[in-house]
Amino acid sequence: MSNKLENFHLKCKEEYNLIIEDFNILFYGYGCKKKILSKIFTNALIFNTKIMNQSEIFNLIKSTVKTKYKIYLPENHKNFIKILDAKLYEKNIKIVLIFLNFDFFRLSVFNGFRNIKIIGTLDNIDIDFDLEDLDEYNFILRDLTTYEPYTEEIIDMKFHTETKRLENAICVYNNVSKRSKNIFKLILEAKKEKNDLNMKDLYEKSTKKYFIKDINIFNSYLVDFFDHEIFKNNENNMLTVNLNNIEIDKMLEHINTLKE
């Protein structure tokens, strides 16, 4: 980016900081925006939504507010963001979160808070959103063209993402109870047999094999896998496994190696 263009963007710093008093900002325009955003919002946390899952984002936020503001948050609490916003409000603190390659669906958990301000960037021409989405996130649009070469925002991160997904799954598996491990393996094996997985069918399989007589107990064994986005459950009670066939094979290989 030329010095002239960079200086122009930096002159808008005061305007942008005024905007985020009441709104959030969604930046568009060609070029990587990470470097200039770190200069405009010097205290902001920056996340790459291409390669970071929700758990990793939460953990970075937790560690930062703990160190910087002495704000202590509960572990694995479903209302984590709501609690954080309330504590920030009590201390009259606002934090700015920058999400590169903003994802309207995945980041909805951050929407609608007083003391958590959102900066997003549009780096993918295929992103799908409308005026209602902009209004819901309280976004103001601004051009932040830099002409800087894109790095991790739009390049093919398939290998990196798959590696992180598998590492994440192994880490979670290694830290859950034996019964959770067994049910996780059962689900992966079922996924290998057929693509569509129904939660009721999986519960019945677990009942026969592990004598689990309560659906709530069954669900409790899967909480960690849902929290770390290894599993997702849609409105039709169908389970999605966020691992591809190669990753499932490697995961089962890891499980079987531990049992040897």
Secondary structure, DSSP 4 states (H G I P E B T S, - for coil): --HHHHHHHHHTHHHHHHHTTT-EEEEESSS--HHHHHHHSTT-EEEETTT--HHHHHHHHHHHHHHHH-----TT-TTHHHHHHHHHHHTT--EEEEEES--TTTTGGGTT-SSEEEEEE---TT----HHHHHHTTEEEEE----PPP-TTTS--HHHHHHHHHHHHHHHHHTS-HHHHHHHHHHHHHHHH-S-EEHHHHHHHHHHHH----HHHHHHTTHHHHHTTSEEE-TTSEEEE-S-HHHHHHHHHHHHHHH-
